[in-house]
Each structure stands twice: as structure tokens, then as C-alpha cells.
Amino acid sequence: MSKKKKNRKKKETNEVEVMTEEELYGFDFIAGFTSGGAPYGITSEEAKEMELEEEQMDKDRDYPF
């Protein structure tokens, strides 16, 4: 193998995906941590549900214009 191919392979394998705390714990927003270190806040599922509810409320509203 040529040096270029070796270097290219080396670069590809060194890439590391970094996860945020929110992604790690399944939260959309972490408001804080308990005294024991457990995170609390809004989970991604709760955020999606809230978004769907808001969209439905917007559809149901009667705007005067």
C-alpha cells in the first residue's frame, strides 16, 4: 500500500463521535442534577409530545383574520 492510502485509513479510524449529556441521557433539555448526580429536565419524547400538542392547538385556534 502506498503512504497516502495508509494515511487516509489512519485518519478515518481516528474519528470519534462526541455525544452531549442530553443525547447520552435521552434529554432534550437538562435543567439540572439531583444531589445524587441524576439529571432532570425534559426528555426528547416529552418535547416531541409538547410540540405535537402545540401544533394541534394552533390548528384548532380561530384567528380573526
N, C-alpha and C positions, 0 to 999 in steps of 0.2 A: 504494500500500500504506500501511496505517496504521503508526504508530510501533510499536505493540505487535507486529505481525507481523514487522517488521524486527528488533526486539529479540529476539524469540523465535528467529528464524532465526540471528541472530548468536550467541546462546547455544548453540544446537545444534551449530554448526560449530566452536566453540571447545573442545569436549570432546576430551581426549586420553586414550587408553588407556595406562596405565603398566604396563610389564612388569617383573617381578622378574628378577634374574640367573638364578634357577633356571629360569624359563619361557623365557628367552632362549636358554639353552644346552641345554635339554631335561633338566635335572636335577630330581630330586625333593628332593635334599639336596646342597649343595655343602660338602664337608669342608674344602676349602682350594684353594690355587692353586699351580702349579708355579713355579719360578724364572722361567720364560718367560712366565708370566701365564695359562696354560691352567688352567681349573677342573677339579677331580676330585672324585668323590663317587659317589652313587647316582643313576642315570638314572631317569626316570619308568618306563621299560619294566622295568628291573630291580626296582623297587619293586613294580610290579604282579605280576611273576612271584613275588616273595617272598611277597606277600600270598596269592596263589593256593596256593602250596605250604603255607603255614601253615594255610589253611582246610582243605586236604586232610588234613594231619596231624591236625587237630582232629577231623575226621570219622572217621579211622582209629583213633583212640585208644579204648581200652576203659576207661571210667570205672567204678569200683566202686560207684557209686551211681546 
